């Protein structure tokens, strides 16, 4: 069996360092998500906005590393 890495369309091959960094970012995002899920007695609209904006921020950070070719 050939030992080839699978490639995601539109993405370059990432280094081990980049993959480790992305995994660290994902772990921090999960940690922050758990914190937000534990918050009670707040305005749910603002909590939803905070979650969405933070998700976009983490996604943007990952895209800054992966440098995708397309939209």
DRENKOL-180721 format. One line per 8 residues: number of its first residue (from 1); their letters; for each residue x, z, y of N, C-alpha, C, O, CB. Coordinates in Angstrom, 2 decimals, m for minus. Each point is the difference from the previous one (the first is absolute). Glycine has a CB too. Example, Ala and Ser with C-alpha at 12.3 -4.5 7.8 and 13.67 -1.06 7.14 Angstrom:
2
1	AS	13.19 7.80 m5.69 m0.89 0.00 1.19 0.90 0.00 1.20 1.04 0.66 m0.02 m2.93 0.59 m1.15  1.54 m1.97 2.22 0.82 0.06 1.19 m0.77 0.73 1.09 0.51 0.17 1.11 0.67 m2.32 m1.74
// end
This chain:
71
1	XXXXXXXX	0.85 0.00 m1.18 m0.85 0.00 1.18 0.89 0.00 1.24 1.00 0.72 0.06 m2.86 0.51 m1.30  1.51 m2.03 2.20 0.78 m0.13 1.23 m0.24 1.19 0.91 m1.14 0.43 0.19 1.02 m2.93 m0.36  1.20 3.04 0.73 m0.09 1.17 0.87 m0.03 m0.45 1.47 0.98 0.16 0.73 0.26 1.26 m2.44  m2.36 m1.99 2.12 m0.14 m0.51 1.38 m0.96 0.90 0.77 m0.99 0.50 m0.55 1.43 m2.88 m0.22  m0.12 2.58 2.04 m0.89 0.76 0.86 m1.20 m0.86 0.37 0.15 m1.19 0.27 1.78 2.55 0.63  m3.09 m0.75 m0.89 m1.18 m0.71 0.47 0.07 m0.05 1.52 0.48 0.93 0.64 m1.87 m0.19 m2.64  0.90 m1.82 2.55 0.06 m0.20 1.44 m1.42 0.00 0.57 m0.90 m0.61 m0.58 3.05 m0.71 0.36  m2.34 1.99 1.32 m1.28 m0.01 0.70 0.04 m1.16 0.98 0.92 m0.10 0.81 m1.24 2.62 m1.07
9	XXXXXXXX	m0.68 m3.38 0.21 m0.06 m1.16 0.88 0.04 0.44 1.46 m0.75 0.88 0.42 m0.56 m2.14 m2.15  2.20 0.63 2.50 0.11 0.27 1.43 0.96 1.12 0.35 0.20 0.31 1.17 m2.49 m1.11 m0.98  2.88 1.42 m1.22 0.94 1.09 0.24 1.37 m0.34 m0.58 0.11 m0.63 m1.05 m2.00 2.28 1.02  2.91 m1.23 0.73 1.36 m0.20 m0.48 0.31 1.07 m1.05 m0.75 0.96 m0.15 1.46 m1.99 2.37  0.39 0.87 m2.93 0.43 1.01 m0.95 0.56 1.19 0.79 0.84 m0.17 0.88 m0.33 m1.59 m2.65  m0.99 2.94 1.44 0.41 1.21 0.71 1.17 0.66 m0.71 0.12 m0.04 m1.22 m2.46 0.36 2.06  3.20 0.29 m0.04 1.14 0.73 m0.57 m0.50 1.34 m0.55 m1.10 0.45 0.32 2.71 m1.57 1.30  m0.79 1.74 m2.44 m0.35 1.32 m0.53 m0.16 1.00 1.15 m0.88 0.86 m0.05 2.12 m1.37 m2.09
17	XXXXXXXX	m0.40 0.41 3.16 m0.09 0.88 1.16 m1.34 m0.16 0.72 m0.62 0.99 0.39 3.12 m1.10 m0.14  m2.93 m1.14 m0.08 m1.29 m0.27 0.66 m1.16 0.54 m0.84 m0.94 0.57 0.54 1.92 m2.62 0.56  m0.90 1.86 m2.39 m1.06 0.48 m0.89 m0.06 1.53 0.05 m1.09 0.57 0.05 1.39 m2.58 m1.55  0.84 2.66 1.49 0.03 1.46 0.10 m0.60 0.47 1.32 m0.74 0.98 0.03 2.78 m0.93 m1.49  m1.72 m0.74 2.54 m0.53 0.36 1.31 m1.52 m0.16 0.03 m0.71 0.86 0.52 2.88 m1.57 0.54  m2.66 m0.38 m1.60 m1.44 m0.23 m0.05 m0.68 1.08 m0.83 m1.07 0.49 0.37 1.43 m2.97 m0.12  0.24 2.86 m1.37 m0.57 1.06 m0.83 m0.04 1.33 0.75 m0.94 0.77 m0.16 1.78 m1.94 m1.88  0.18 1.45 2.85 0.00 1.21 0.83 m1.13 m0.04 1.02 m0.67 1.01 0.23 3.15 m0.80 m0.54
25	XXXXXXXX	m2.69 m1.37 0.92 m1.08 m0.17 0.97 m1.35 0.19 m0.67 m0.88 0.68 0.53 2.30 m2.28 0.80  m1.59 1.01 m2.51 m1.26 0.15 m0.74 m0.26 1.46 m0.36 m1.14 0.45 0.07 1.43 m2.77 m0.98  0.76 3.05 0.53 m0.16 1.42 m0.34 m0.43 0.80 1.23 m0.86 0.88 m0.11 2.61 m1.12 m1.69  m1.15 m0.04 2.95 m0.39 0.69 1.24 m1.44 m0.32 0.37 m0.74 0.86 0.47 3.13 m0.92 0.32  m2.78 m1.19 m0.99 m1.38 m0.40 0.28 m0.98 0.75 m0.89 m1.05 0.46 0.46 1.86 m2.71 0.24  m0.47 2.38 m1.98 m0.86 0.74 m0.93 m0.08 1.47 0.40 m1.07 0.61 m0.06 1.68 m2.22 m1.79  0.52 2.17 2.26 0.04 1.40 0.43 m0.89 0.21 1.22 m0.76 0.96 0.07 3.10 m0.74 m0.97  m2.24 m1.13 1.86 m0.81 0.10 1.21 m1.49 m0.20 m0.33 m0.86 0.65 0.58 2.81 m1.49 0.79
33	XXXXXXXX	m2.23 m0.07 m2.30 m1.38 m0.22 m0.42 m0.62 1.25 m0.61 m1.15 0.33 0.27 1.70 m2.72 m0.65  0.22 3.08 m0.44 m0.48 1.25 m0.59 m0.26 1.05 1.07 m0.99 0.73 m0.08 2.26 m1.25 m2.01  m0.39 0.58 3.08 m0.21 0.95 1.11 m1.30 m0.31 0.73 m0.79 0.90 0.28 3.28 m0.64 m0.03  m2.72 m1.52 0.05 m1.22 m0.37 0.72 m1.24 0.28 m0.84 m1.04 0.38 0.54 2.32 m2.13 0.70  m1.18 1.56 m2.56 m1.14 0.28 m0.86 m0.32 1.49 m0.05 m1.13 0.38 m0.33 1.72 m2.39 m1.02  0.38 2.86 1.66 m0.23 1.44 m0.05 m0.53 0.56 1.32 m0.40 1.16 0.07 2.22 m1.01 m1.75  m1.84 m0.97 2.72 m0.47 0.46 1.32 m1.52 0.04 0.00 m0.67 m0.96 m0.37 2.72 m0.02 1.51  m2.58 2.12 m0.70 m1.46 0.17 0.05 m0.41 0.43 1.40 0.83 0.37 0.82 m0.90 0.24 m3.28
41	XXXXXXXX	m1.21 m0.68 2.71 m0.59 0.44 1.26 0.59 m0.75 1.20 0.33 0.61 1.02 m0.73 1.64 m2.04  0.53 m3.57 0.89 0.45 m0.84 1.11 m1.00 m1.12 0.20 m0.89 m0.21 m0.83 3.31 0.75 0.36  m2.29 m1.24 1.54 m0.86 m1.15 0.28 0.36 m1.10 m1.00 1.11 m0.52 0.04 m1.30 1.12 2.45  m0.72 m0.96 m3.38 0.32 m0.99 m1.04 0.34 m1.38 0.56 0.74 m0.75 m0.64 m2.24 2.01 m0.87  0.98 m1.59 2.67 0.32 m1.31 0.59 1.47 m0.06 0.37 0.68 m0.99 m0.28 m3.01 0.79 1.16  2.84 1.26 m0.26 1.41 0.02 0.40 0.92 0.10 m1.21 1.09 m0.56 0.01 m1.74 1.62 2.15  0.22 m0.37 m3.18 0.79 0.07 m1.22 0.10 m1.38 m0.65 1.07 m0.39 m0.48 m1.78 2.79 0.14  m0.39 m3.13 0.33 0.02 m1.36 m0.56 0.90 m0.92 0.81 0.74 m0.81 m0.57 m3.07 1.16 m0.28
49	XXXXXXXX	2.28 m0.22 2.16 0.88 m0.80 0.87 1.46 0.35 m0.27 0.85 m0.89 m0.11 m2.65 0.77 1.89  2.09 1.41 m1.89 1.37 0.43 m0.27 0.49 m0.57 m1.33 1.13 m0.49 m0.09 m1.53 2.60 1.40  m0.44 m2.04 m2.34 0.39 m0.53 m1.32 0.29 m1.50 0.09 1.02 m0.47 m0.51 m2.43 2.23 m0.61  0.52 m2.49 1.78 0.18 m1.45 0.11 1.28 m0.34 0.76 0.77 m0.86 m0.42 m3.25 0.57 0.34  2.68 0.95 1.20 1.19 m0.30 0.82 1.29 0.36 m0.74 0.99 m0.72 0.10 m2.35 1.12 1.97  1.36 0.71 m2.79 1.19 0.38 m0.75 0.24 m0.95 m1.17 1.14 m0.34 m0.30 m1.52 2.72 0.95  m0.69 m2.82 m1.31 0.15 m0.98 m1.07 0.61 m1.29 0.55 0.89 m0.58 m0.62 m2.87 1.57 m0.59  1.51 m1.42 2.37 0.56 m1.20 0.62 1.46 0.20 0.36 0.81 m0.91 m0.15 m3.05 0.33 1.04
57	XXXXXXXX	2.58 1.77 m0.42 1.38 0.31 0.35 0.92 m0.05 m1.21 1.08 m0.58 0.06 m1.93 1.98 1.80  0.44 m0.79 m2.95 0.81 m0.02 m1.21 0.11 m1.42 m0.56 1.07 m0.41 m0.45 m1.78 2.76 m0.06  m0.38 m3.10 0.55 0.03 m1.38 m0.46 0.95 m0.83 0.87 0.75 m0.83 m0.51 m3.12 1.05 m0.35  2.33 0.00 2.15 0.89 m0.73 0.91 1.46 0.34 m0.27 0.87 m0.87 0.07 m2.68 0.84 1.65  2.06 1.28 m2.01 1.37 0.42 m0.30 0.51 m0.68 m1.27 1.15 m0.45 m0.05 m1.60 2.66 1.16  m0.39 m2.29 m2.12 0.39 m0.69 m1.24 0.22 m1.48 0.26 0.96 m0.58 m0.50 m2.25 2.25 m0.86  0.41 m2.28 2.15 0.17 m1.43 0.31 1.25 m0.24 0.82 0.61 m1.07 m0.11 m3.09 0.79 0.04  2.88 1.24 0.89 1.24 m0.14 0.76 1.21 m0.10 m0.93 0.99 m0.66 0.31 m2.03 1.96 1.58
65	XXXXXXX	0.94 m0.63 m3.03 1.08 m0.04 m0.98 m0.08 m1.25 m0.86 1.01 m0.65 m0.25 m0.96 3.14 0.23  m1.25 m2.82 m0.45 m0.15 m1.13 m0.93 0.12 m1.36 0.69 0.38 m0.99 m0.63 m1.85 2.45 m0.77  1.15 m1.51 2.69 0.07 m1.24 0.79 m0.72 m1.16 m0.71 0.64 m1.00 m0.31 1.56 1.79 1.27  m3.50 m0.67 m1.21 m0.72 m1.06 m0.67 0.04 m1.31 0.79 0.09 0.00 1.23 m1.57 1.72 m2.26  1.42 m2.82 0.32 0.11 m1.33 0.63 m1.30 m0.46 0.65 0.04 m0.73 0.99 1.69 0.17 m2.66  m2.85 0.97 1.14 m1.27 m0.53 0.48 m0.85 1.02 0.73 0.47 1.08 0.34 m0.41 m2.66 m2.21  m1.28 1.22 2.10 m0.97 0.82 0.71 m0.29 1.23 m0.82 m0.80 0.84 0.42 m0.20 m2.86 0.69
// end
